[in-house]
Amino acid sequence: MAIPGIWWVDLQLDGVKRGTLADQPRERFPHPGSVIAANFSSPIDAIYLAAIFDPIFTISYPDTRKVQRVSLLGAVLAALSPVQTGPPKNAKLVEIKDLLDSNPGQIIAVFPECGTTNGKAILPFSPSILQTPADVHIFPVSIRYTPSDITTPVPGKWFRFLWDLLSRPTTCIRVRIAEGQINTSAAKTNGVTSSSSELRNRGDASSSVSPDEQRVLDRVGEALARLSRVKRVGLTMKDKAAFVDALNGKK
């Protein structure tokens, strides 16, 4: 990562003094069998996460609880791919809990905003992280860049991204990791009858989020916003797609 000028990475656990990272318990840091919920602003996000955590990458989509498993390259390309308001027809979707069951020795990386931003806001979340079991930690991870030129909020700008990345002598990555969050809504549905719980698990009621589930999404979203020192906004992927269409139409 130093080749294009990314020389300095500032990694810190939220609420933990510098220099004490090695003294922290396993549960305080993303570990195998846990989930990372990261903001999404640049192709470098996935490269950094791969270098530090070697996770299984996923792509989240609006209004569905399932995710698409992708490679590192797939996650990098997603940062500059066209805006997706829903999963592609040929996408193979899975649930986070199934990925955890089949890969117990790995971390699952989720980008719940469903698309990239300029790093100055947190977008509404996909309900995908609600499929995380109640005994699994969800770690909000904020990744910020100084300068912020290498963020890619507009799809397809590969040349500009590479130019901004390679033309600067140094780019700093600031990474902040919040304390692991628990999907308390999953714990509350463990004993319910099949109709409501199983329907959501199949994805048939994916766009319906209960108040308890919304509180989980809000808690993770607020942690990400606090770590990133930005605000949460209501810009959806449909809004972003309309903005990109208008932007391209003016050219």
C-alpha positions in Angstrom: 0.0 0.0 0.0 3.0 2.3 0.3 3.7 2.1 -3.5 1.0 4.6 -4.4 1.9 6.9 -1.5 -0.2 5.5 1.4 2.5 5.7 3.9 0.7 6.4 7.2 -2.1 4.4 8.7 -3.5 5.6 12.0 -5.4 2.7 13.7 -7.1 3.3 17.0 -9.8 1.6 19.1 -12.5 3.9 20.2 -12.1 4.7 23.9 -8.7 2.9 24.2 -5.5 4.7 24.9 -2.8 4.6 22.3 -0.1 2.0 22.8 -2.4 -0.4 24.6 -3.9 -2.2 21.6 -2.0 -5.4 22.3 -3.4 -5.5 25.8 -7.0 -5.5 24.7 -9.1 -8.7 25.0 -10.1 -10.6 21.8 -13.7 -9.3 22.0 -12.5 -5.7 21.7 -11.1 -6.1 18.2 -12.6 -7.7 15.0 -11.8 -11.4 15.2 -12.7 -14.7 13.4 -16.4 -15.3 13.7 -17.3 -11.6 13.9 -18.7 -9.0 11.5 -17.2 -5.7 10.3 -19.7 -3.0 9.4 -17.5 -0.4 7.5 -18.3 2.8 5.8 -17.7 2.8 2.0 -15.9 5.7 0.3 -13.0 4.4 -1.8 -11.6 1.3 -3.5 -8.8 1.5 -0.9 -11.3 0.5 1.8 -11.4 -3.1 0.7 -7.6 -3.2 0.2 -6.9 -2.0 3.7 -9.4 -4.4 5.3 -7.9 -7.3 3.3 -4.4 -6.3 4.5 -5.4 -6.1 8.2 -8.2 -8.6 8.7 -8.4 -10.8 5.6 -12.2 -10.9 5.7 -14.8 -12.4 3.4 -16.2 -9.4 1.5 -19.9 -8.9 0.8 -22.0 -6.4 -1.1 -25.2 -5.2 0.5 -28.3 -4.0 -1.4 -31.2 -1.8 -0.3 -34.3 -3.6 1.0 -32.9 -7.1 1.3 -31.4 -8.9 4.2 -29.2 -11.1 2.1 -25.7 -10.2 0.8 -23.6 -11.1 -2.2 -20.2 -12.7 -1.5 -17.5 -11.2 -3.6 -13.7 -11.4 -3.9 -11.3 -8.6 -2.9 -11.3 -7.5 -6.5 -15.1 -7.5 -6.6 -15.2 -5.3 -3.5 -12.6 -2.9 -5.0 -14.6 -2.7 -8.3 -17.8 -2.2 -6.4 -16.5 1.2 -5.2 -16.6 2.5 -8.7 -19.4 0.4 -10.2 -22.8 1.9 -11.2 -25.2 2.6 -8.4 -27.2 -0.5 -7.5 -30.8 0.0 -6.2 -31.2 -3.7 -5.9 -29.3 -7.0 -6.5 -28.5 -8.0 -10.1 -30.7 -10.7 -11.5 -27.7 -13.2 -11.6 -26.5 -12.3 -8.1 -26.1 -15.3 -5.7 -27.4 -14.0 -2.4 -26.7 -15.5 1.0 -27.3 -14.6 4.6 -24.5 -13.4 6.9 -25.3 -16.1 9.4 -24.8 -18.7 6.7 -21.4 -17.2 5.8 -20.4 -17.3 9.5 -21.5 -20.9 9.8 -19.6 -22.0 6.8 -16.5 -19.9 7.5 -16.0 -20.0 11.3 -12.3 -19.0 11.0 -12.9 -15.7 9.1 -14.3 -12.2 9.6 -17.3 -11.1 7.4 -16.9 -7.6 6.0 -20.1 -5.7 5.2 -20.6 -2.3 3.6 -24.2 -1.6 4.8 -24.5 1.8 3.1 -24.9 -0.1 -0.2 -22.8 2.5 -2.1 -19.9 4.9 -1.8 -19.9 8.4 -0.4 -17.4 11.3 -0.3 -16.7 10.4 3.3 -18.7 13.3 4.7 -21.9 11.4 5.7 -23.3 8.0 6.6 -26.0 6.8 4.3 -29.1 4.7 5.4 -28.3 1.1 6.0 -29.3 -2.1 4.3 -31.0 -4.5 6.7 -28.4 -7.1 5.8 -26.6 -6.8 9.2 -29.8 -7.8 10.9 -29.1 -11.4 9.9 -26.1 -11.4 12.3 -26.8 -13.9 15.1 -27.2 -12.5 18.6 -24.0 -14.0 19.9 -21.8 -12.4 17.2 -20.1 -9.0 17.6 -20.7 -6.4 14.9 -17.7 -3.9 14.8 -18.4 -0.5 13.3 -15.2 0.5 11.4 -14.6 4.0 10.2 -12.1 4.5 7.4 -11.2 8.1 6.5 -8.6 9.6 4.2 -6.5 12.8 4.3 -6.6 14.3 1.8 -10.1 13.1 0.8 -9.4 13.2 -2.9 -9.3 9.4 -3.3 -12.9 9.0 -2.3 -15.2 7.9 -5.1 -18.8 9.0 -4.6 -19.4 9.1 -8.4 -19.2 5.7 -10.2 -16.9 5.1 -13.2 -14.2 7.7 -12.4 -11.3 5.3 -12.5 -8.9 7.7 -14.2 -9.6 10.5 -11.7 -9.2 8.1 -8.8 -5.9 6.8 -10.0 -4.6 10.3 -10.8 -5.6 11.6 -7.4 -4.0 8.6 -5.7 -0.7 8.6 -7.6 -0.2 12.3 -7.9 0.1 12.9 -4.1 3.2 12.1 -2.2 1.4 10.9 0.9 -2.1 9.8 1.8 -3.1 9.1 5.4 -5.7 6.5 6.4 -7.4 7.1 9.8 -9.1 3.9 11.0 -11.3 3.9 14.1 -13.0 0.8 15.5 -15.9 1.0 17.9 -16.8 -1.5 20.5 -18.6 -4.6 19.2 -22.3 -4.2 18.9 -24.9 -7.0 19.5 -27.9 -7.7 17.3 -30.4 -7.5 20.2 -33.3 -7.9 17.8 -32.1 -11.4 16.9 -32.0 -12.3 20.6 -35.6 -11.2 21.0 -36.8 -13.3 18.1 -35.1 -16.6 19.1 -38.1 -17.9 20.8 -40.9 -16.7 18.6 -43.1 -18.8 16.4 -42.1 -19.5 12.8 -44.4 -17.2 10.9 -42.6 -13.9 11.6 -39.1 -15.0 12.2 -38.8 -17.5 9.3 -40.4 -15.1 6.9 -37.7 -12.6 7.5 -35.0 -15.2 7.3 -36.2 -16.2 3.8 -36.0 -12.6 2.8 -39.8 -12.4 2.0 -40.2 -9.6 4.4 -36.8 -8.1 3.8 -38.0 -4.5 3.5 -40.0 -4.6 6.7 -37.9 -3.6 9.7 -39.3 -3.9 13.2 -38.7 -1.1 15.8 -36.2 -3.4 17.6 -34.4 -4.0 14.4 -34.3 -0.3 13.5 -32.7 0.4 16.9 -29.9 -2.0 16.0 -29.4 -0.3 12.6 -29.4 3.1 14.3 -27.0 2.0 17.0 -24.4 0.8 14.4 -25.0 3.8 12.2 -24.6 6.3 15.0 -21.4 4.6 16.0 -20.0 4.9 12.5 -21.1 8.5 12.3 -19.4 9.3 15.6 -16.2 7.6 14.7 -16.1 9.4 11.3 -17.2 12.7 12.8 -19.9 13.1 10.3 -23.7 13.1 10.3 -26.2 10.4 9.1 -28.2 11.5 6.1 -31.3 10.1 4.4 -29.8 9.9 0.9 -30.9 6.5 -0.6 -29.4 4.6 -3.5 -32.4 5.7 -5.6 -31.5 9.3 -4.7 -27.9 8.8 -5.6 -28.8 7.1 -8.9 -31.0 10.1 -9.8 -28.1 12.4 -8.9 -25.6 10.5 -11.0 -28.0 10.4 -14.0 -28.5 14.2 -13.7 -24.8 14.8 -13.4 -24.1 12.7 -16.5 -26.9 14.3 -18.4 -25.3 17.7 -18.0 -22.1 16.7 -19.7 
